[in-house]
Amino acid sequence: MRFPQILAATALVISGTAAQAQDNRPEFDIAATQTCFETVRSNDRRICVGLSSNICMNSASGSTTVGMGACIDSELQWWDAKLSDTYSRLLR
């Protein structure tokens, strides 16, 4: 097999693996973190960090390295949106 053919075959394998990883993305539910955030006093909200991502990572598809990253990223996006919203309200 020549180099261009090897390169093409490698690209096919990698793209197939990436597509499969996206299909196996774990289901993420922010409910645990959101409930904690809404019920705990503002000084104690640190205990809410990671609740939903930990639940997600305990699922079958969340236990892989890619799955763990997806779980953590999903919760990170929620916290980032909360921070942006709070910052915007404080500026007004």
Buried (B, 14 or more C-beta within 10 A) or exposed (E): EEEEEEEEEEEEEEEEEEEEBEEBBBEBEBEBBBEBBEEEEEEEBEEBBBBBBBBBBEEEBBEBEBBBBBBBEBBEEBBEEBEEEEEEEEEE
